[in-house]
Amino acid sequence: MAKTVLVVDDDPTQRRLIQAVLEREGFGVAQAEGGHEALARLQSGGAADVIILDLSMPGMSGMETIKEMRARGFMAPVIVLTATGGVEVVVKAMQAGAQDFFIKPASPERIIVSIRNALQMGDLSAEVQRLKKVTGGQFSFDDLVGDSQAMVQVKRMGERAARSTIPVLILGESGVGKEVIARAMHGASERAAKPFVAVNCGALPENLVESILFGHEKGSFTGALDKHLGKFQEANGGTLFLDEVGELPLDIQVKLLRALQESEIDPIGAKRAVKVDVRIISATNRDLHQAVKEGAFREDLFYRLNVFPLEAPPLRERREDVPALVSHFIQRFNVEEGKRVMGAAAETLQMLEAFDWPGNVRQLENAVYRAIVLAEAPYLQPYDFPAVSGLKPPISDTPRPPETAEQILASLPKEAPVRVLDDRGHLRKLEDIEHDLIELAIQLYSGHMSEVARRLGIGRSTLYRKVREQGIDMEEAV
């Protein structure tokens, strides 16, 4: 999914020049000719991962536009364009909320580097906010990735359950994100400021299950050198998430049932029971109905846990959420691995959406992680997912440096790059020759208009005027 850059500039030539540079690098581009139009676009929900903003515009200035964007809650990174490099102007722009600046006309390389740095900083900020929410108990259903009908239903039901203390049993295949749903339920509840404690019941050593869950007193058994509170007391006042609850041994199920019914636990070696205030959310990928029939799970405990069942859908039943999940994981792993992957190519997303993902979201997460580590292109390609596509990455050559104007000129046909004579041998009109010469100069100097103007011996404003008057297509010229 390509990142979108919003270019805000009252000069249409400048906008088209920047658009040509960005689209050549695979970015999506939107344009606005002033601050009011840019704000209206953002207000209506228009995508903008990065904003390139001219400071000198009629009506609403760039500085006023930045302040208004931030006041309205639009926090996309902003890169400002300025015709002069005055320190005072740049400092004011940075204080208003800009991430970077460049003096126009800027070289294509400078524009791309600036945008990639801004995106990386945006990824870092978003990841920091995500981690703060998770650790601070503020993670809620708004943070769940996916807007498919199946996920909308999960969010709606989860929010209802979160407002009470009703026991919730989250059902679903392995890897669908049951713990993420449990965290959202905790964050949306009145217990959000209290601890969220997660326990994978299937990973607990059988001889330590009771101690880990309910705690023990010092000296209560061999090796009990200190007092241990246990998960119930750790979660006191908050939420205890029992993942894979169907794996608990039968004798522990009895004690769990008593803890649920009486709101008290019996630590090993304790002389009296300990009162606890804990909201229980459990989860399983097993068929507990069948486990009850087979005698592997207590029927009374099942009915106690299954008061509010919530089904977490497998990924194959919400394929439309795959692009959003991929984008989320790319952002996260870019930060963790220090990479600058812009997104996934369209054909890659189509391939990932068509795959069944037997391991669900966890499998997709690991696949994206591997792809990010190995990726060399700005956008993830099908061959970055060999387990899905069956393709091998191409043998990478040493990247070629950007072509110089002399190299581009040498690659052109040997006849004169700009024709002076027409097919009949007569002189062409001066206007036509000038048109071709300007196009050639823009191509030779990669759209760096100040260098083009210098080489042609004319002023930059004169060059922009001639480009407009002669209808030169900047995208094709670059």
C-alpha positions, 0 to 999 in steps of 0.5 A, spaced: 500 500 500 503 506 497 504 512 502 500 518 500 504 525 500 500 531 500 503 537 496 501 544 498 503 549 493 500 555 489 505 554 484 502 548 479 509 547 476 512 546 482 506 541 484 507 537 478 515 537 478 514 534 485 509 529 483 513 527 478 519 525 482 514 522 488 510 518 483 517 515 480 519 513 487 512 509 488 508 514 492 501 516 491 500 524 490 495 528 492 495 536 491 492 542 494 493 549 491 493 552 498 492 552 506 484 552 506 484 546 500 489 542 504 485 543 510 478 541 507 481 535 504 484 532 511 477 534 514 474 530 509 478 524 510 483 524 505 489 520 506 496 524 507 502 520 510 506 526 509 505 533 507 509 538 503 507 545 504 510 551 501 510 557 506 509 563 502 502 562 499 496 567 498 490 567 503 493 562 508 500 562 509 504 555 510 505 557 517 498 558 519 496 552 515 501 548 520 498 551 526 491 550 524 493 542 522 495 541 529 490 544 532 485 540 528 489 534 530 492 532 524 499 530 526 502 527 519 509 529 518 510 536 515 516 538 510 516 545 509 518 549 502 521 555 502 524 560 497 529 563 502 534 559 507 533 564 513 534 561 519 529 565 523 523 562 518 526 555 519 526 555 526 519 558 526 516 552 522 519 547 526 516 550 532 510 550 529 510 543 528 514 541 521 519 535 521 524 538 516 525 543 510 528 544 504 529 550 499 526 550 493 527 548 487 530 542 491 533 536 488 529 529 487 534 526 491 533 531 497 526 530 496 526 523 497 530 523 503 526 528 506 520 524 505 523 517 507 526 520 514 519 523 515 516 517 514 521 513 519 520 518 524 512 518 524 513 510 524 517 511 530 512 516 534 506 511 532 510 505 535 512 509 541 504 511 542 502 504 541 507 501 546 505 506 551 498 504 550 499 497 551 503 498 558 499 503 560 492 499 560 490 504 555 489 499 549 482 499 546 478 497 541 479 503 537 486 500 536 484 493 533 487 493 526 481 491 521 474 494 519 471 488 516 464 486 518 467 480 522 472 485 526 466 490 527 462 485 530 468 483 535 469 490 537 461 492 538 460 485 542 467 486 546 465 494 548 459 491 551 462 486 555 468 491 557 463 495 561 461 490 566 465 485 570 461 479 566 466 473 565 468 472 557 470 466 554 474 468 547 474 462 542 478 462 536 483 458 532 491 459 534 494 466 532 487 470 531 489 475 536 485 473 542 490 476 547 489 483 543 482 482 544 483 481 551 487 487 552 482 491 548 477 489 553 481 491 559 483 498 556 475 499 555 473 497 562 473 501 568 479 497 570 484 500 565 488 503 570 489 497 574 494 491 572 493 486 566 496 479 567 496 474 562 497 467 563 498 461 558 495 455 561 498 451 556 505 453 557 505 452 565 509 446 568 504 441 571 507 441 578 508 449 578 501 451 576 498 451 582 503 456 585 504 460 579 496 461 579 495 462 586 501 463 590 505 460 596 508 461 602 515 461 604 517 454 606 510 451 604 514 446 599 521 444 597 524 450 594 519 455 596 525 460 599 520 466 598 513 468 598 510 468 592 503 472 590 501 468 584 497 471 578 491 472 581 494 477 587 498 480 581 492 482 577 488 484 584 483 490 582 485 489 574 484 483 569 487 476 569 487 473 562 487 465 562 489 463 555 488 456 553 484 455 559 482 448 556 489 446 558 489 446 565 489 440 569 482 437 573 485 439 580 487 446 578 480 447 575 477 445 581 481 451 585 479 456 579 472 454 580 472 456 587 476 462 586 471 465 581 465 463 585 468 466 592 473 471 589 478 468 594 484 464 593 488 459 597 495 460 596 499 453 598 501 453 605 497 459 607 493 459 613 487 463 611 484 464 604 486 471 601 480 475 598 481 478 590 478 482 586 479 480 579 476 480 572 477 474 569 477 473 561 479 466 558 480 464 551 481 457 548 482 454 541 479 447 543 472 445 543 470 445 550 463 442 549 467 436 547 472 436 552 466 436 557 463 430 554 470 427 554 471 428 562 477 433 560 474 439 562 469 440 568 462 442 566 461 447 572 467 451 570 465 451 563 458 454 564 462 459 569 467 461 564 462 461 558 457 466 560 459 471 555 462 467 549 466 472 543 468 468 537 475 471 534 474 470 526 480 467 523 484 471 518 481 467 512 474 470 514 476 477 514 481 477 508 479 485 507 483 486 513 490 484 510 492 490 507 491 494 514 495 488 518 500 488 513 501 496 513 501 496 521 506 490 521 511 494 516 510 500 521 512 496 527 518 492 524 521 498 520 522 501 527 524 495 530 529 493 525 531 500 523 528 499 516 525 504 511 520 499 507 514 504 504 509 499 504 507 493 499 506 493 492 499 492 489 501 485 486 504 483 493 497 485 497 493 481 492 497 475 493 497 476 501 489 477 501 488 470 496 492 466 501 488 462 507 493 463 512 492 457 517 496 460 522 492 466 522 494 473 524 501 470 527 503 467 521 502 473 517 506 477 522 512 473 522 511 473 514 512 480 514 517 480 519 521 476 515 520 480 509 522 486 512 529 483 514 530 481 507 527 486 503 531 491 498 526 494 494 522 500 497 516 496 497 515 489 499 515 484 493 511 477 492 518 474 492 519 477 499 514 472 501 517 465 498 512 461 503 506 464 499 509 466 492 513 460 491 518 465 488 525 466 489 528 473 490 532 475 484 540 475 484 541 483 486 546 487 483 550 492 485 546 498 485 547 503 480 549 510 482 544 516 479 546 518 472 549 524 470 547 529 465 553 527 461 551 520 461 544 521 459 546 525 454 551 520 451 545 515 451 541 519 447 541 518 439 547 520 435 543 525 431 542 532 434 538 532 441 534 538 439 532 538 431 533 545 428 530 543 421 524 540 419 522 534 415 523 538 409 529 541 411 527 548 413 528 551 419 523 550 425 519 555 429 523 558 434 518 557 439 518 549 437 526 549 438 525 552 445 520 547 447 524 541 445 530 545 448 527 546 455 524 539 455 531 536 454 534 540 459 529 538 465 531 531 463 538 532 463 538 535 470 533 531 473 528 536 474 533 541 478 530 547 475 535 552 478 540 548 475 536 548 468 535 555 469 543 557 470 545 552 464 540 556 459 542 562 462 535 565 464 532 566 471 528 561 474 521 565 474 522 566 467 523 558 466 517 557 470 513 562 465 516 558 459 514 552 462 507 554 463 506 558 457 509 552 452 505 547 456 511 542 457 509 536 461 513 536 467 512 528 468 514 526 462 520 531 461 523 528 468 
